[in-house]
């Protein structure tokens, strides 16, 4: 692959990159064997370095508060759904009895029977 024209990243001396380590060079060689553009992207990634996210204490606290509140809200809605199912089951049995009573009253009030 080295020295062939028309392929991006081909023939590049990876040892001269600022953040080149033995592992990154090996990954770049492996990627270049498969796909030269992938090797180019990998070399840029190694130069830039991994994205470092510095979580502050305030962000950590907010994150913890939000996760804890999500857990509590999930438990509350779970309990609410169980209780609402039980309430609807009771209401359905009461409506069944009321409908049967209304139908019986309608049938008994009819003079044709």
C-alpha positions as CSV (number, residue, x, y, z in Angstrom):
1,X,0.0,0.0,0.0
2,X,2.9,2.4,0.7
3,X,3.6,4.7,-2.1
4,X,0.6,3.9,-4.2
5,X,-1.1,7.0,-5.6
6,X,-4.8,7.7,-5.5
7,X,-5.3,6.4,-2.0
8,X,-5.5,8.9,0.9
9,X,-3.2,8.1,3.7
10,X,-1.1,5.7,1.7
11,X,2.6,6.0,2.2
12,X,2.2,8.2,5.3
13,X,4.9,7.9,7.9
14,X,2.8,7.2,11.0
15,X,5.8,7.3,13.3
16,X,6.0,11.1,12.8
17,X,2.6,11.8,14.2
18,X,2.7,13.6,17.5
19,X,0.6,11.1,19.5
20,X,1.9,8.0,17.8
21,X,2.2,5.1,20.1
22,X,3.0,1.5,19.3
23,X,-0.7,0.5,19.8
24,X,-2.0,3.4,17.6
25,X,0.5,2.6,14.8
26,X,-0.5,-1.1,14.9
27,X,-4.2,-0.1,14.7
28,X,-3.5,2.3,11.9
29,X,-1.6,-0.5,10.0
30,X,-4.4,-2.9,10.6
31,X,-7.0,-0.3,9.4
32,X,-4.8,0.7,6.4
33,X,-4.7,-3.0,5.4
34,X,-8.5,-3.0,5.3
35,X,-9.5,0.5,4.4
36,X,-7.1,3.5,3.8
37,X,-9.6,6.2,4.6
38,X,-10.2,4.5,7.9
39,X,-6.5,4.6,8.6
40,X,-6.5,8.4,7.9
41,X,-9.4,8.9,10.3
42,X,-7.7,6.8,12.9
43,X,-4.5,8.8,12.6
44,X,-6.4,12.1,13.1
45,X,-8.1,10.6,16.1
46,X,-4.8,9.6,17.6
47,X,-3.4,13.1,17.0
48,X,-6.3,14.8,18.6
49,X,-6.5,12.3,21.5
50,X,-9.5,10.9,23.2
51,X,-12.2,13.4,24.0
52,X,-11.7,14.3,27.6
53,X,-14.8,15.2,29.5
54,X,-14.3,16.8,32.8
55,X,-17.4,16.3,35.0
56,X,-17.6,19.0,37.6
57,X,-19.1,18.3,41.0
58,X,-22.2,20.4,40.1
59,X,-22.8,18.3,37.0
60,X,-22.3,15.1,39.0
61,X,-24.8,16.3,41.6
62,X,-27.4,17.2,39.0
63,X,-26.8,13.9,37.2
64,X,-27.3,12.0,40.5
65,X,-30.4,14.0,41.4
66,X,-32.0,13.5,38.0
67,X,-31.3,9.8,38.0
68,X,-32.6,9.4,41.6
69,X,-35.8,11.4,40.7
70,X,-36.3,9.3,37.6
71,X,-36.1,6.1,39.7
72,X,-38.6,7.5,42.3
73,X,-41.0,8.6,39.5
74,X,-40.8,5.2,37.9
75,X,-41.6,3.5,41.1
76,X,-44.5,5.9,41.8
77,X,-46.0,5.4,38.3
78,X,-45.6,1.6,38.7
79,X,-47.5,1.6,42.0
80,X,-50.1,4.0,40.4
81,X,-50.7,1.6,37.5
82,X,-51.2,-1.3,39.8
83,X,-53.7,0.6,42.0
84,X,-55.5,2.0,38.9
85,X,-55.9,-1.5,37.5
86,X,-57.4,-2.7,40.8
87,X,-59.7,0.3,40.9
88,X,-60.9,-0.3,37.3
89,X,-61.5,-4.0,38.0
90,X,-63.7,-3.0,41.0
91,X,-65.5,-0.4,38.9
92,X,-66.1,-2.9,36.1
93,X,-67.7,-5.4,38.4
94,X,-69.9,-2.7,39.9
95,X,-71.0,-1.5,36.5
96,X,-71.8,-5.1,35.5
97,X,-74.1,-5.4,38.5
98,X,-75.7,-2.0,37.8
99,X,-76.3,-2.9,34.1
100,X,-77.9,-6.2,35.0
101,X,-80.1,-4.5,37.6
102,X,-81.1,-1.9,35.0
103,X,-81.9,-4.5,32.4
104,X,-84.0,-6.5,35.0
105,X,-85.9,-3.3,35.9
106,X,-86.6,-2.6,32.2
107,X,-87.8,-6.1,31.6
108,X,-90.1,-6.2,34.6
109,X,-91.6,-2.8,33.8
110,X,-92.7,-3.8,30.4
111,X,-96.5,-4.5,30.3
112,X,-96.2,-6.9,27.4
113,X,-94.6,-9.8,29.3
